[in-house]
Structures are given as structure tokens and as C-alpha cells.
């Protein structure tokens, strides 16, 4: 795993801050150090409590430090970040979990991509992705039709559950999306974007289903945790592409042009965006 990717995951989880990246490198191990440590090993993240640092303490290529960093040491950082939570031990365990799961996650990702390529049923693939990541997955087109979802699919919200069970979004769900359209700040393009739904108390990663620059629907990943794993972030646009193929098989281009002129979901996204929120503030669906 690249140090930049690792620190990105840790930042999203609120584990680290003040990231420094000058010469990114692969990371495969981690270790603790003290003020006397000198024999640094490549591809290793070192942890230190800055209270243990002295003027001559060595600075490894990759460092996660706890506490205020001496000014002189700060000038020698190459790849580093400050641990922002109260326990360095907790941060150490969190990083170890991320590193230990990286090869397994890559294998899972490759398996799912292979199944997408050979045309395995999307519902089957989403169920496997749910098992791997713990995220719920569901895709809808602009008419509100449920295109695909993982099994089992459960949300503590009856209207969404009814929508999934009947295969079509309840009008109240659609009206709710319409009512929130002016508070959404939706970036352009195919890249997934994150939202927070206060009614569900769920964080939502969204990928547009796009064909010839027109939005045909949306693919959602849902979870209660505030950050999504890299496997899901990389897979969601691929899932959206498969969902586009489903839509184009079900509907003619002319039929979809008519839908896109009047559909609630298109209106929800193409309506006037609000002013950009201050840094750190979340949008709510």
C-alpha cells in the first residue's frame, strides 16, 4: 500500500492530520521507535511519541508521530503525519488492520472485476461486495426503478425497504429527494461523491450512471461509518457502468430522453447548486 493511500484512509477516519508527502513509497510493515533508533528499514511506517524525541533522534522515511513535533525534526520529515487521536496504541492497531487487509482487499477487488467482465449477474456481484465490505449497494434509474441491489438488504427505514422489495422507489422517497435538491452540492463528472442522510443516519457514496453526458440513474453505497473503503470507491463507477448497460437494454434512447426532461431525480441533481459549504461541513440528503 502506498503511504499516500494509507494516510488518506487515516485522514478520512480521523486518525491523523498534518500529512507531509515528499517522496511517496510503498508500505508493507510498521514498527515502534524511540530516540535512539537508527536502523530504519525501507517500506516500514514507524511510530513515535514525540516526548521521547531528542535533538539527534533519526527521522525514518515514513513516520506517524504522537504529540507536538520539535521544530528541527519537522524540517526533516519526508513522509509523515501527526496522530490526532488520544491513543498511539489505538492508531497502531488501526494501521496494522489496514495493512493486513490490503492484499486480501486487492484479491477481492480483482475477483469482482473479473466477474463484471465475464457478465455475472449484478445482484450476485453486489452481494459479494456487501460481504467483503459491509456496505449496502443499490442502483436506481431516473424513473425510480430499482436496477440491482445486494442481498440481504436492510435499512431501518420502511419506505426504502418497501421500495427495494417492490422494485420501484416509493413516491415519498422520490419526493424526499426532490425536497432536498437545493441543499445538495453535487460535483460534475463520474467520480463518486459522499453525502449524509440524517433520516437514515447513513453515509452514502454516490456514482452517477452516465451515458453521452446524460445522467440515467444513480448507484449508491451506504454505511453508518463516515468513510468508505478503497475497494468500494474504485468499484462503484464500474458498477454504475454495468447498470448503464442494463438501462440501455431496457429502454430506448428516445424513451430516456423524455424521462430525463421531467424526472424528479434529474431535477434533484441539475437544480441550482447551493453555495459551497465551509470546509469540514457535510451535506445532508
N, C-alpha and C positions, 0 to 999 in steps of 0.2 A: 504494500500500500504506500502511495506517495505521502510524504509528510504534509504536503498541502491539502490532500484529501482528508487525512486524519484530523488536522486542525480545523478544517471546515466542518467536519462532523461534530467535533468537540465544541466549536463555537455555537453551532445550532442547538446543542444540548445544554448550553450554558456552563460548560465545564472550564473553558479557557477564554482568555481575552488577550489583547495586546500582542497579536500574532506578528512575528517577523519572518519573512521568507526571502532569503537572498540567493540560495543555491539549493533548490528543491532536490530531495533524494528519496529513494525507496526505504521503507522501514519494515523490518521483519522481527524486531525484538525490542525489549525495554529493560532498563536496569536502574538501580538507585546509585547515587554517588554522594561523596562528601567532599570537604575542602581539599583533601589530599589526593583525590582521584586524578590519574594522569593517563592511564592506558585505555583510551577510548576506542571502541570497536565501531566500524562502519555499519550503517543500516540499523542503528540502535537509538532509541529515544531514551535519554537519561532524565531522571527526576532528581531535584534537589530542593531542600528547604534553604532559602537564602540566608537564614540565620546562621547556617553552617558554612557560609562562604567567607573566604578571606581574600586579601589582595592578590594572592598568587593562585587562586583556585582556577583550574583549567575550565575552558568552555567547550563542550562537545559540539559536534556538527548539528545534533538535534537535541534540544533541551526543553523540558517543561519544568518551570520553577514555581515555588510556592513562597509568597511573601514579597516585600519590596526588593527590587534588584539594585545592587550598588551601581552607581553611575558608570564607573570604569568597566564593570562587567557588561553593562548594556551596550557599550561600544563594540564589544567583541562577539555579539550574538550573530549567528548565521541563520539557523532555522530554530525558532523558539516561540514559546507562548507562556503567558502567566496563568497559573491555575487560579480560577475565580471562585471555587467553592471552598468551604471551610476545612475540608479534609484532603490532604495529599494522598492518603491511602485509598480513599474512595476514587479519586481521579486515576490512580494507578490501576485499580481493578477495572475501571471503565475502559481505559485504553487497552488493557490486556484482552478484555472481551472483544473489542473491535478488531484487534489484530488476529486473535484466534479464529474469529468467524470469517475473516476476509477470504481465505481460499475456498471455504465451503460456499460462501455467498457467490463467488465467481463461478463455481461449478453449477450452482443453482441457476444463475443468470444464463449461462451457456445452454443448459438443458431447456430452459423456457424459450430462448431464442430459436433453438433448433426445432422445437415443436411448432412455433409460429411459422417457421419457414416451410415445414412439411404439411401444414394445414390442419393440425389437430384442432378440434372444436374449441372455440374461445372460452366457453364456460369451464371446460376441463382445465385449460391453462390458467384461468383466473383462480380456480380452486387450489391449484398447486402453488400459485404465487401467494395466496392467502395463507397457506400452510407454512410457506417459507418466511413470510414477513409479518404476519399478524394483521395486515391491512385488509380492509374490505374493499372490493372493487365492483364498480357498476358503470355501465355506459348507457347513455340515452341519446336518442336523436332529437331533432328540433320539434317533432310532433309530440314528444313526451314518451315515445315507445322505449321500453327497456330492451336494449340490444343484447346485453350479456351481463352476467354477474357471477360472483363466486358462490359456492355452496359449502357450508351453511352461510346464510347471510342474515345477520341480526343487528338491528338498531333498536334502541329503546325509544322508539318514536313510531306510533301506529300508522301514521299516514304514509311514511316512507315504506314501512313493511307491507302495507296494503298495495302500494304502487309496485313493489318488486313482485309480490305474489300474483297480482293480476296482469303484470307485464306492461303496465302503462301508468305513467305518473298521474296521481290524483290531482284534480283541478286545484285543490287547496295548496298542494305543493308547488304547482306551477304559478299560482297567484302569489305565493310567498316569494318565489324567485323574482317575479315581476316587481313586488313591493320593495325589494332590496336593490334594484338595479342601479339606483342613483348613488348608492354608497359603495359600490364595487369599483375598485381601481384595477382594471384588467390590462396587463401589458399585451402588446401585439405579438403575433408570431405563434409558433408551435411549442415553444418551451413551456413546461409545466409551471403553474403558479400556485401559491398557497393561500388559503382562506381559512377563516374560523367561523363556524356556525354556532351561535350561542344557544339556539333551540336544541340542537343535538349535543352540544358540548363536545364537538368533534373538530379536529383539524382536518382540512380537506386539501388534497393535492389534485389539481385540475389540469387536464390536457384537452385542448380543442381538437375536434375531429374536423379536419380541413380538406377541402377539395377545390382546386383552382382559386385559392384565396378566399373561398366562401366557407363559413362555419356551418357544418352539417349536424353537429351534436357535441357532446362532452363525455370525457372519460374521467371518472372520479376514483381516487383512493382515499379512504377515510380511516382515521385512527385518533385515539384520545391523546397520544403523545404529540408534542409540538413540533417534532422534526421527523422527516421521513428518511428511511434508509436509502443508500445509493442504488441498490438494486431496483427499488420501486421508481426512483427518479429517472433511471435510464430506461426502464421498461414501459412506463406509461405512454410516451409518444409512439412506441411500437404497437402497444395495444390499441391506441387511437387509430393508427394506420389500418390495422386489421378491421376495426369497427367501421372505418370508412368503406372498406370493400364490401362489408355486409350491407351498409346503407345503399351503396350504388347498385347492388344486386336487387335490393328490394324496391327501390324507387327509381323512376326515370329522372334524368336531369331536369326536364321541364317541370315535373311534379315538385321537385325540390326547390326550384326557383320560386314557385308560387308559395310554398311553405315558408321559405326564408323571408318573404316580403312581409309576412304577418305574424310569424311565430313569436310567442312570448319569450322563449329563451334567446332568440336572436336579439330581440329588443332589450333583454336584460344586459347583454354584453355591448351592443352597439350604441346604447344610450349615452348621453353626455357624461364623461367621467368626472368624478369629484376632484377637488384639489388633492394633491399628493399628501398622504398622511405624514406627520412628523416621524422621524426615524425611530424605530422600535415599536410604533403603534400598529396593531393588527387591524386589518379589515375584517368585518363580520358579515356572514351571509345571513 
